[in-house]
Amino acid sequence: MTTTPLTSLTGNYSLDPAHTQIGFVARHAMVTKVRGAFNEFEGTAHLDGTDPAKSSATVTIKAASIDTRNEQRDGHLRTNDFLDAPKFPDITFVSTGVEPLDETHFRVTGDLTIKDVTRPIGIEFEYQGSATDPFGNLRVGFEGSVPISRKEYGITWNAALEGGGVLVGDKVVLEFEVSAIRQA
């Protein structure tokens, strides 16, 4: 990793799906967490190193690509009880603003759409650095996360537990480990 000044990173980037993870964590049975990821997505970003507020990003995730390492659970998550992937195949994020918090932290605000419900969110990202890979591509790395309420997106299915509580927690933490390649 190099400590390239942000000003020299200005340009258009594409997410590298082989080195990017878009994941999530949700409470299960009130005592543990289930982790998962989406395996199919694409995204672009424009980074403005001189004026980060002029930066932008868009991401499209294929809802059916959800993967919690449990085929039965993944099948249920694709149904209308949760993501309704056949009817709403895409989950999208379109940025509306970027605010630098310090030299390596940024708050990216934007509209997240799940199941045709769009709500504003703000994701805090940490710049992990940049490097030129063996193929001559300039890569940048960012990591971030944001909690969301699944109920706010119309995902309300649940089951009561015998001892009280519910099977699936409302809060879902979205996690992003991003590797993006500057386009020529």
C-alpha positions in Angstrom: 0.0 0.0 0.0 1.2 3.5 -0.8 0.3 6.7 0.9 -0.8 8.4 -2.4 -2.2 11.9 -1.8 -5.9 11.9 -2.4 -5.5 14.6 -5.1 -3.7 12.1 -7.3 -6.6 9.6 -6.9 -9.1 11.7 -8.9 -10.9 9.6 -11.5 -13.6 7.1 -12.3 -13.5 3.7 -10.7 -15.3 0.4 -10.9 -15.8 -2.1 -8.1 -13.6 -5.2 -8.4 -16.1 -8.0 -7.5 -13.4 -10.5 -7.0 -11.9 -8.3 -4.2 -14.9 -6.5 -2.8 -17.4 -7.9 -0.3 -20.8 -6.5 0.4 -22.0 -8.3 3.5 -24.5 -8.0 6.3 -25.0 -9.2 9.9 -28.4 -9.8 11.6 -29.4 -11.0 15.0 -30.8 -14.6 15.0 -32.9 -16.1 17.8 -31.9 -13.2 20.0 -28.7 -15.0 21.0 -26.4 -15.1 18.0 -25.7 -13.4 14.7 -26.0 -14.6 11.1 -23.5 -13.3 8.6 -24.0 -13.2 4.8 -23.0 -11.5 1.6 -24.2 -10.8 -1.8 -22.1 -12.5 -4.5 -23.3 -10.5 -7.6 -23.1 -6.7 -7.8 -21.6 -4.0 -9.8 -20.7 -0.4 -8.9 -18.9 2.7 -10.1 -17.5 5.7 -8.3 -16.1 9.1 -9.2 -13.4 10.2 -6.7 -12.5 13.8 -6.6 -9.3 14.0 -4.5 -9.2 17.8 -4.6 -12.9 18.3 -3.5 -14.2 15.0 -2.0 -17.7 16.5 -1.8 -17.8 16.2 -5.6 -17.3 12.4 -5.4 -20.2 10.0 -6.1 -21.0 6.3 -6.2 -23.6 3.9 -7.4 -24.0 0.2 -6.6 -26.5 -2.4 -7.9 -26.7 -5.7 -6.0 -28.5 -8.8 -7.3 -30.9 -9.8 -4.4 -31.0 -13.4 -5.5 -27.2 -13.6 -5.0 -27.7 -13.6 -1.2 -25.4 -16.2 0.5 -25.5 -17.1 4.2 -23.9 -20.5 3.6 -27.2 -22.2 4.3 -29.2 -23.1 1.1 -32.5 -23.4 2.9 -32.2 -20.0 4.7 -31.0 -18.4 1.4 -34.0 -19.7 -0.4 -36.3 -18.2 2.3 -34.5 -14.9 2.2 -35.2 -14.7 -1.6 -39.0 -15.1 -1.1 -41.5 -12.3 -0.4 -41.0 -12.9 3.3 -37.7 -11.0 2.9 -36.2 -9.7 -0.3 -38.7 -11.0 -2.9 -35.9 -11.4 -5.4 -38.1 -12.5 -8.3 -40.2 -9.3 -8.1 -37.4 -6.9 -6.9 -34.2 -8.3 -8.4 -32.0 -5.3 -7.6 -31.0 -3.6 -4.4 -29.5 -0.2 -5.3 -27.5 2.6 -3.7 -27.1 6.0 -5.3 -25.0 8.6 -3.5 -26.3 12.1 -2.9 -23.3 13.5 -1.1 -19.8 12.9 0.3 -18.5 14.6 3.4 -14.9 14.3 4.5 -14.7 13.8 8.2 -10.9 13.8 8.4 -8.0 12.8 6.1 -9.1 9.1 5.9 -12.8 9.0 7.0 -15.7 10.0 4.8 -19.5 10.0 5.2 -21.3 8.9 2.0 -25.0 9.7 2.0 -27.4 8.4 -0.5 -30.6 6.5 -1.3 -30.8 2.8 -0.6 -33.6 1.0 -2.4 -34.7 -2.5 -1.2 -38.0 -4.0 -2.4 -39.0 -0.7 -4.1 -38.7 1.2 -0.9 -36.1 4.0 -1.0 -34.7 5.6 2.2 -31.7 7.9 2.8 -28.7 6.4 4.7 -25.3 7.6 5.6 -22.3 5.2 5.5 -19.0 6.1 7.2 -16.1 4.8 5.2 -12.4 4.6 6.1 -9.9 5.0 3.2 -7.6 2.0 3.4 -5.0 3.2 0.9 -4.1 2.7 -2.7 -1.7 0.6 -4.7 -0.8 -0.3 -8.2 -1.4 -4.0 -8.8 0.9 -6.3 -10.9 -1.3 -5.5 -13.9 -0.7 -1.8 -13.7 -4.1 -0.9 -12.3 -4.5 1.7 -9.6 -6.6 0.3 -6.8 -8.2 2.1 -3.9 -9.6 0.5 -0.8 -12.4 1.6 1.5 -14.2 -0.1 4.4 -17.5 0.9 6.0 -20.7 -0.1 7.6 -24.1 1.1 8.5 -27.0 -0.3 10.5 -30.4 -0.2 8.9 -33.9 -1.3 10.1 -35.2 -4.0 7.8 -38.8 -3.1 8.8 -38.3 0.4 7.2 -37.9 -1.5 3.9 -41.0 -3.5 4.3 -39.2 -6.7 5.5 -41.3 -7.6 8.5 -41.5 -11.4 8.5 -40.7 -12.9 11.9 -41.5 -15.8 14.2 -42.1 -15.7 17.9 -39.7 -17.7 20.1 -41.2 -19.9 22.8 -39.3 -18.2 25.6 -40.1 -14.7 24.3 -38.5 -12.5 21.7 -38.3 -13.1 17.9 -36.3 -15.2 15.5 -34.9 -12.4 13.4 -33.7 -9.0 14.7 -34.9 -5.8 13.1 -31.4 -4.2 12.9 -29.2 -5.4 10.0 -25.6 -4.0 9.7 -24.5 -3.6 6.1 -20.7 -4.1 5.7 -18.6 -3.0 2.8 -15.0 -4.0 2.0 -14.3 -2.2 -1.3 -11.5 -2.6 -3.8 -12.1 -0.3 -6.8 -10.0 0.0 -10.0 -9.4 3.3 -11.7 -10.7 3.3 -15.3 -8.6 4.6 -18.2 
